[in-house]
Amino acid sequence: MTQALTADTSGSDLLKIAIGGLVSGILTPLTPLLVDQLSAPGTLRLGLVAVPFAILVFIVVRRCSANPVWAALVAAIVTMIAFVCAVNAAVFIDGQAAGAAKAMRNILAGLAGGLVGTAVMALGIAFLPAGPHKAAAWWPMLMTGAVFGPLLAVDSALGLDQTSVLYPVWQAVIALRLALVLRTKPA
């Protein structure tokens, strides 16, 4: 049962992951409308916003690695924690850049949020039984998260907070990078 459902990271499988990332990226900005109805603490509510992407990470970890179900569940929870960390990092950087142009603050906040969120995900998933344990395996995913993070600034600049256009792209590329990292053998 510890075998991956399928270790195939063929073009077809990667396309399905990318589509899943696009779908989760469309649902994530809409999730606060549902989560705001809950009377949960702020950090928990923020973590619940990441549920669509966490579900995708669960599926990717199950399909692209030999991790057991409990490890995929841990990866999903780590993803929710990473989302909270990413938002907090972005808010912190935005506050530190007070006085700068809004576009510059958004770019810096996106860079910080993308890098922090991806780093927390990588760190948590690296400790799973079938996750790569060498830092070098995670560099492509970390760099992708950082580089694509500022794309969220474009959505913000266009006023697309509820109907984000580029956030789905971020989730799709991170899911793809995760799938590619997980196909490497742990060391």
DRENNUPA-741726 format. One line per 5 residues: their letters; for each residue x negated, y, z of N, C-alpha, C. Coordinates in steps of 0.2 Angstrom, whole numbers, plus 5000, padded with zeros to 4 digits. Layout:
<nodes>
A = X/Y/Z/X/Y/Z/X/Y/Z | ... $
</nodes>
This chain:
<nodes>
MTQAL = 4996/4994/5000/5000/5000/5000/4996/5006/5000 | 4989/5006/5001/4985/5011/5002/4983/5013/4995 | 4984/5009/4990/4982/5011/4983/4987/5017/4980 | 4984/5021/4976/4988/5026/4973/4993/5024/4969 | 4999/5027/4969/5004/5025/4964/5002/5025/4957 $
TADTS = 4998/5029/4955/4994/5029/4949/4988/5033/4949 | 4983/5031/4948/4977/5035/4948/4976/5039/4941 | 4981/5038/4937/4980/5041/4930/4980/5048/4930 | 4975/5051/4928/4975/5059/4927/4974/5060/4920 | 4978/5057/4916/4978/5058/4908/4982/5064/4907 $
GSDLL = 4982/5066/4901/4985/5072/4898/4992/5072/4900 | 4996/5067/4899/5003/5066/4901/5004/5068/4908 | 5000/5064/4913/5001/5065/4920/4999/5072/4922 | 4994/5075/4919/4992/5082/4921/4997/5087/4918 | 5000/5086/4913/5006/5090/4910/5012/5090/4915 $
KIAIG = 5013/5084/4918/5019/5083/4923/5017/5087/4929 | 5011/5087/4931/5008/5091/4937/5009/5098/4936 | 5007/5100/4930/5007/5107/4928/5014/5110/4928 | 5019/5106/4925/5026/5108/4925/5029/5108/4932 | 5027/5103/4936/5029/5103/4944/5026/5110/4947 $
GLVSG = 5020/5112/4945/5017/5118/4948/5021/5124/4946 | 5023/5124/4940/5028/5130/4937/5034/5130/4941 | 5037/5124/4941/5044/5124/4945/5043/5126/4952 | 5038/5123/4956/5037/5125/4963/5036/5132/4963 | 5032/5135/4958/5030/5142/4958/5036/5147/4957 $
ILTPL = 5041/5144/4954/5048/5148/4953/5052/5147/4959 | 5052/5142/4962/5056/5141/4968/5053/5144/4974 | 5047/5145/4975/5044/5147/4981/5046/5155/4982 | 5046/5159/4977/5048/5166/4979/5055/5167/4981 | 5059/5161/4979/5066/5161/4980/5068/5158/4987 $
TPLLV = 5063/5154/4990/5064/5151/4996/5066/5156/5002 | 5063/5162/5002/5064/5166/5008/5072/5167/5009 | 5075/5167/5003/5082/5169/5004/5086/5163/5008 | 5084/5157/5007/5086/5152/5012/5083/5152/5019 | 5077/5153/5019/5073/5152/5025/5075/5158/5030 $
DQLSA = 5077/5164/5027/5079/5169/5032/5086/5168/5035 | 5089/5163/5033/5095/5161/5037/5094/5157/5043 | 5088/5154/5044/5086/5151/5050/5084/5155/5055 | 5085/5153/5061/5083/5157/5067/5077/5154/5070 | 5072/5153/5066/5065/5150/5068/5060/5156/5069 $
PGTLR = 5055/5155/5072/5050/5160/5073/5047/5162/5066 | 5044/5168/5066/5042/5171/5060/5037/5166/5056 | 5032/5164/5060/5026/5160/5057/5029/5153/5054 | 5034/5150/5057/5037/5144/5055/5041/5146/5049 | 5045/5151/5049/5049/5153/5043/5044/5154/5037 $
LGLVA = 5039/5157/5038/5034/5159/5033/5031/5152/5030 | 5030/5147/5035/5027/5141/5032/5032/5137/5028 | 5039/5138/5030/5044/5134/5026/5045/5137/5019 | 5043/5143/5018/5043/5146/5011/5039/5142/5007 | 5034/5139/5009/5029/5135/5005/5031/5128/5004 $
VPFAI = 5037/5126/5006/5040/5119/5005/5040/5117/4998 | 5042/5121/4993/5042/5118/4986/5035/5116/4984 | 5030/5120/4986/5023/5118/4984/5020/5113/4988 | 5022/5112/4994/5020/5107/4999/5023/5100/4996 | 5029/5100/4993/5032/5094/4990/5027/5092/4984 $
LVFIV = 5025/5097/4980/5021/5095/4974/5014/5092/4977 | 5011/5095/4982/5005/5093/4984/5006/5086/4987 | 5011/5084/4990/5013/5078/4993/5013/5073/4987 | 5016/5074/4982/5017/5070/4976/5010/5069/4972 | 5006/5075/4972/4999/5074/4969/4995/5070/4973 $
VRRCS = 4995/5071/4979/4990/5067/4984/4992/5059/4983 | 4999/5058/4983/5001/5051/4982/4999/5048/4975 | 5000/5052/4970/4999/5049/4963/4991/5049/4961 | 4987/5054/4964/4981/5055/4961/4975/5052/4966 | 4977/5049/4971/4972/5047/4976/4975/5040/4979 $
ANPVW = 4970/5037/4983/4972/5031/4986/4974/5032/4993 | 4976/5038/4995/4978/5040/5001/4985/5037/5003 | 4986/5035/5009/4992/5032/5012/4998/5037/5012 | 5004/5036/5013/5009/5040/5013/5008/5045/5019 | 5006/5043/5025/5005/5048/5030/5000/5053/5028 $
AALVA = 4995/5052/5025/4990/5056/5023/4993/5062/5018 | 4997/5059/5013/5000/5064/5009/5005/5069/5013 | 5008/5066/5018/5012/5070/5022/5008/5076/5026 | 5002/5073/5028/4997/5078/5031/4995/5083/5026 | 4994/5081/5020/4992/5086/5015/4997/5091/5014 $
AIVTM = 5004/5089/5014/5009/5094/5013/5010/5099/5019 | 5009/5096/5025/5009/5101/5031/5003/5106/5031 | 4997/5103/5029/4991/5107/5028/4993/5113/5023 | 4996/5111/5017/4998/5116/5012/5002/5122/5015 | 5007/5120/5019/5011/5125/5023/5007/5129/5027 $
IAFVC = 5002/5126/5031/4998/5130/5035/4994/5135/5031 | 4991/5132/5025/4987/5136/5021/4991/5142/5018 | 4997/5141/5017/5001/5147/5014/5002/5152/5019 | 5003/5150/5026/5003/5155/5031/4996/5159/5032 | 4991/5155/5031/4984/5158/5032/4983/5163/5026 $
AVNAA = 4985/5161/5020/4984/5165/5014/4988/5172/5014 | 4994/5171/5017/4998/5177/5017/4995/5182/5023 | 4993/5179/5028/4990/5183/5033/4984/5186/5031 | 4980/5183/5027/4973/5185/5025/4975/5191/5020 | 4980/5190/5015/4982/5195/5011/4984/5202/5014 $
VFIDG = 4988/5201/5019/4991/5207/5023/4985/5210/5027 | 4980/5206/5030/4975/5209/5033/4971/5213/5028 | 4969/5211/5022/4965/5214/5018/4968/5220/5015 | 4975/5220/5014/4979/5225/5011/4978/5231/5017 | 4979/5229/5023/4978/5234/5028/4971/5237/5029 $
QAAGA = 4966/5233/5028/4959/5236/5028/4958/5240/5022 | 4961/5240/5017/4960/5244/5011/4965/5250/5010 | 4968/5251/5016/4973/5257/5016/4969/5263/5014 | 4972/5267/5010/4969/5273/5007/4967/5272/4999 | 4966/5265/4998/4964/5264/4991/4971/5264/4986 $
AKAMR = 4970/5264/4980/4976/5263/4976/4979/5257/4977 | 4986/5257/4976/4990/5251/4977/4988/5245/4973 | 4986/5246/4966/4984/5241/4962/4977/5238/4965 | 4973/5242/4967/4966/5239/4970/4968/5235/4976 | 4972/5238/4981/4974/5234/4987/4977/5227/4985 $
NILAG = 4982/5227/4980/4985/5221/4978/4980/5216/4975 | 4975/5218/4971/4970/5214/4968/4966/5211/4974 | 4964/5215/4979/4959/5212/4984/4963/5208/4989 | 4970/5209/4990/4974/5205/4994/4975/5198/4990 | 4976/5199/4984/4977/5192/4980/4971/5188/4980 $
LAGGL = 4965/5191/4979/4959/5188/4979/4958/5184/4986 | 4959/5188/4992/4958/5185/4998/4963/5180/5000 | 4969/5181/4998/4975/5176/4999/4974/5170/4995 | 4972/5170/4989/4970/5165/4985/4965/5160/4987 | 4959/5164/4989/4953/5160/4992/4955/5157/4998 $
VGTAV = 4958/5161/5003/4959/5158/5010/4964/5152/5009 | 4969/5153/5006/4974/5148/5005/4971/5141/5002 | 4968/5142/4997/4964/5136/4993/4959/5133/4998 | 4955/5137/5002/4950/5135/5006/4953/5131/5012 | 4959/5133/5015/4962/5129/5020/4965/5123/5017 $
MALGI = 4968/5123/5011/4970/5117/5008/4964/5112/5007 | 4959/5114/5004/4953/5110/5003/4950/5107/5009 | 4950/5111/5014/4947/5109/5020/4951/5103/5023 | 4958/5104/5024/4962/5099/5027/4962/5093/5023 | 4963/5093/5016/4963/5088/5012/4957/5084/5011 $
AFLPA = 4951/5087/5012/4945/5084/5012/4944/5079/5018 | 4947/5080/5023/4947/5076/5029/4951/5069/5028 | 4955/5069/5023/4960/5063/5022/4955/5057/5020 | 4958/5051/5021/4954/5045/5020/4951/5045/5013 | 4955/5047/5008/4953/5046/5001/4951/5053/4998 $
GPHKA = 4950/5058/5002/4948/5064/4999/4941/5065/4998 | 4938/5069/4993/4931/5070/4993/4929/5073/4999 | 4923/5071/5002/4920/5074/5008/4915/5079/5006 | 4912/5079/5000/4907/5084/4998/4910/5091/4996 | 4907/5096/4999/4910/5103/4997/4909/5104/4990 $
AAWWP = 4904/5102/4986/4904/5103/4979/4910/5101/4975 | 4913/5095/4977/4919/5093/4974/4925/5098/4974 | 4925/5102/4979/4930/5107/4980/4929/5114/4977 | 4923/5115/4975/4921/5122/4972/4926/5124/4966 | 4927/5120/4961/4931/5122/4956/4938/5124/4958 $
MLMTG = 4941/5120/4963/4948/5122/4965/4947/5129/4969 | 4942/5130/4973/4941/5136/4977/4941/5142/4973 | 4936/5141/4967/4935/5147/4963/4942/5148/4959 | 4945/5143/4957/4952/5144/4953/4957/5148/4958 | 4957/5146/4964/4962/5149/4969/4960/5157/4970 $
AVFGP = 4954/5158/4970/4951/5165/4971/4952/5169/4965 | 4951/5166/4959/4951/5170/4953/4959/5171/4951 | 4963/5166/4952/4970/5167/4950/4974/5171/4955 | 4971/5171/4961/4975/5175/4967/4977/5182/4965 | 4972/5186/4962/4974/5193/4960/4979/5193/4954 $
LLAVD = 4981/5188/4951/4987/5188/4946/4993/5190/4950 | 4993/5188/4956/4999/5190/4960/5000/5197/4960 | 4995/5201/4960/4995/5208/4960/4999/5211/4954 | 4998/5207/4948/5002/5209/4942/5009/5209/4944 | 5011/5203/4947/5018/5202/4948/5021/5208/4953 $
SALGL = 5017/5210/4958/5018/5215/4963/5019/5222/4959 | 5014/5223/4955/5014/5229/4951/5020/5230/4946 | 5022/5224/4944/5028/5224/4940/5035/5224/4943 | 5034/5224/4950/5040/5223/4954/5044/5217/4954 | 5040/5211/4953/5043/5205/4952/5042/5200/4958 $
DQTSV = 5044/5203/4964/5043/5199/4970/5047/5193/4970 | 5054/5194/4968/5059/5188/4969/5058/5184/4963 | 5056/5186/4957/5056/5182/4951/5049/5182/4948 | 5044/5180/4952/5037/5180/4950/5036/5177/4944 | 5032/5180/4940/5030/5177/4933/5024/5173/4934 $
LYPVW = 5019/5176/4937/5012/5173/4937/5011/5169/4943 | 5015/5169/4949/5014/5165/4954/5015/5157/4952 | 5020/5156/4948/5020/5149/4945/5014/5146/4942 | 5010/5151/4939/5004/5149/4935/4999/5148/4941 | 4998/5151/4946/4994/5150/4951/4995/5143/4954 $
QAVIA = 5001/5141/4956/5003/5135/4959/5001/5129/4954 | 5003/5130/4947/5001/5125/4942/4994/5124/4942 | 4990/5129/4942/4983/5128/4941/4979/5125/4947 | 4982/5127/4953/4979/5124/4959/4981/5116/4960 | 4987/5115/4958/4990/5108/4958/4985/5104/4953 $
LRLAL = 4984/5107/4947/4980/5103/4942/4973/5102/4945 | 4970/5107/4948/4963/5107/4951/4963/5101/4956 | 4968/5101/4961/4969/5096/4966/4969/5089/4963 | 4973/5088/4958/4973/5082/4955/4966/5080/4952 | 4963/5084/4949/4956/5083/4946/4951/5081/4952 $
VLRTK = 4951/5085/4957/4947/5084/4963/4948/5077/4966 | 4954/5075/4967/4956/5069/4970/4954/5063/4966 | 4953/5064/4960/4951/5058/4956/4944/5056/4957 | 4940/5061/4960/4933/5059/4961/4933/5055/4967 | 4928/5051/4967/4927/5046/4973/4925/5050/4979 $
PA = 4928/5048/4985/4925/5051/4991/4918/5049/4993 | 4914/5054/4996/4907/5052/4998/4906/5052/5005 $
</nodes>
